[in-house]
Amino acid sequence: MKKYFNWTNLRLVLMLMLLVFLYSFTSKRNENRKLQKATVEFQDGEQLFITHETVNKLLIENKKDASSIRKVTLDLNNLENTINQHDMVEKAEVFVSVDGHLKAVVKQKTPVARIFEGNGSYYIDYKGTKMPLSTIHTARVPLVSGGINDKNREDLNKLFRMIHDDEFLKKNIIGIQVLPSGSLKMKNRNFNYDIDFGKTINMDKKFRNYKAFFQKAVQDSSIYGYQLINLKFTQQVVCTK
């Protein structure tokens, strides 16, 4: 009986071997290729608290430039962790393109208040963590002083977020003093009166009352004659001339 050699199977095997060789060759060549450039992109980056140069140094691990780095030596997870550990950074994503472009997309922390404590000051960010002051930009946030402690910190962080998320309050509330009793005294940007906010309860209702009062008082110009706006009572706003 004659045996016939299966040329079809041989061709398939040869093609498979060729594909494996080409893939291995291309992967090895790609790994040894050096980076072309490194760039940093900030999300919502109108007000930068950290410079592109600072992040770029972390991205290329303080080397002279990206062109001295081989792709095979990159550890993207390590680079992300390094950038994420910076006090100004909330989250960073690092990736490299096929053509050797190393890029970091960075989301900065969002300051919502500036705390004065002892001889120094620092920011509180949107998540309630400490954030150092920046040397390149000053955030326009309420200045906070007084007795901030572990007991009232969570409620105060909620208050700071409420002010930050409301365009009217963000524009108008510039100062908050935490009194020993736990009550809050606030300052308005454009008027000299004090706001007696009371304690950090019924905050939504108190701010709604304040905005309603403010709108009416500005319309009839009575706002210029007040020295104290009392928001302690949620059913009414009590004003003192």
N, C-alpha and C positions, 0 to 999 in steps of 0.2 A: 504494500500500500504506500502510495506517495504521500509525503507530508509537505504541505504548502506553508511557506513562511508568511506570517501576517504583517505585511508592510504598513498597514493602517495603524496597528498598535505601536509599531516601532516609531512611526512619525509622531504619534501622540506623546510617546515617552520622550523623544528628542525635543519636541516643542515645550514640554513641561520642564525639562532640564534647562532649556534656554531661558525660559521665563524666570526660573529660580535664580539662575546666574545673573540675569539682567537686574532683577530686584535687589539681589545682594550687592551687586556692583554699584547700583544707584544709591542704595541706602548708605553704603560705606562712604561714597563720595559726598553725599549730602551731609553726613555727620562731620566730616573733616572740613567742610566748607566754613569759612569765617563769616561772622555777621556783617551785614552791610551798614546798618545804622540802628540806633536806639532812640525811641521817642517816648514822651510822656504826655498823656492826655488827661485833663481834669474834667470830671463831670460837674456841671453847674459852676464853672470856674471863673466867674466874674470877680469874686473876691478871694484871692489866693492867700492862704496863711502859711504856705510852704512853697518854695520855688521849684521850677522845673529842674534846675541844676541839682538841687538837693536830692530829689527823687531819682534823677538820672544817675547820680553817683552810686546810689543804692542799687539801681538796676544793673549797672555794669560792674558792680562790686569794686568801685574805686579804681578801676583800670583807666588807662589814658583815654581810650575810646572803644567803641563797639567793635571796630575792625580788627582788634587784637584778640577777640574771643572766638573760639571754635564752637560751633553749634553742639558738638558732642559733649562739651563740658558744662552745658547749661543745666541747671536744676531749677525749673520754673516754680515748683512748690516752695523751694527755699527762698527764691527771690520774692515771691508773694509774701511769705511769712516775714521776711526782713522789712519790707515796705509797710506791712500791716502793723508792725511793732512801733512805727513812728508815732509820736504823740499827737500829730496833726491829722493822721489818716484813719478813716473809718473802715475802708475796704479797698483792696487793690486786686486787679486781675492782670496777670502777665502772660503773654503768649508770643510765639515767634512764627512768622509766616514762612512759606516755602522758599521765598527768595531771600531769606535772612534778615528780615525786619523784626527786631525785638521791640515790643511795645508794652507799656504799662498804662492801664486805664485806672485812674485813682479817684475815689470819692473822699473828699475831706470830711472831717468832723464838722458839725454845725453848731457853733456856739449860740446859746440862748440867754446867757446871763454872765456877768462878770462879778466875781466874788472878791470882796476886799476882806482880808483876814490877817490880823497882825500887821506886819510890815510889808506884806506882799499881796499880790492878787493873781487870780487865774480865772479861766472860763469854765463854765459848766456847759457841756454839749447836750444835744437833743436827747441822748440816751441816759443823761444823768451822770456821766463820768467827767473827771477833771481833764482839762485841756489847757496847756500852757499858753501864755500870750505869744503873739507872733511879732517878729521883728520887721515884717513888711506890710502888715495891715492890721488896723484896729477895728474890731467888730462893733457895730452899732447896736448894742444890747443894753438892757437895764443894768445899772450899777447897784449891787446888792451888798448891804452891810448888816451887822448885828449877829444875833445868836443863832447860827446855823449848826445843827447837830444831827446825830443819827435819828433822833425822834421825829424831827420835822423835815428832814431832807427829802423824803419821797414826795410829800405834799408840795414842797417848794418846787421840786423838779416839775411836777404836774402844772403848777402855776406858771413857771417859766415857759413851758411848751404852749400853754394856752395863749400867753401873750405873743409868742413868736408866730403862732399860726393865724392870728387875727391881725389883719392889716391896720386897723384903727389902733388897737392896743400897741402893736409893734412900733407904730409911728409916735405914739403919744406918751407911753409909760417909760420914763427914763431912769427912775430911781426907786428902790425898794429897801426899806429899813425894817429888819426883824426885831421887834421890841422884846424885852425880857418876858413879857406876859404871853408871847406867842402871836400877838397881833401884828399886822403889817401896816406900815405907813408908806404911801407912794407919792411920787412926784410926777407932774405932767410937764411935757417939754415946753409948752408955750404959755403956761399960766402959772401964777405964783402960789396957788392954793395947795394945801396938803390933802391927800386922799386917805381917810381912815378906813382901811379895808376890813379891819377885824381879823379874825383867825381864818385859816385856810379851810373853811367850810362853805358850802353853797356858792362856790366860786363862779360857776356859770351864771347863776341868777344875779350875783352882785355885779358882774361885768355887763350883763344885759341892762341892768338898771343904770349903770354909769353911762353907757353909750346913749341910752334914751335921754337921760338928764342932759348930757353934753350937747346933743343935737338941739334940744329945746333952748338951753341956756345960751348957746351961740346965736341962735336965731333972734332972740329978744335982747341980746347983749347983756343979760344979767350976769353972765359968767365972770365978768371983770370985777365984780364986787365981792366975790366970795373968798374966804380965807381957809375954810375947811369943808370938805365934802365927805359926809359920813355914810358909808355903805354897809355898816354893821347890820342894819335892819333890812331884811330881804323884801319887805313889803313897801318900803319907801326909801327915798334918798333925803337925808337931812343935811341942810346947808347952813353954814355959819358965816356971817359977814364980819 
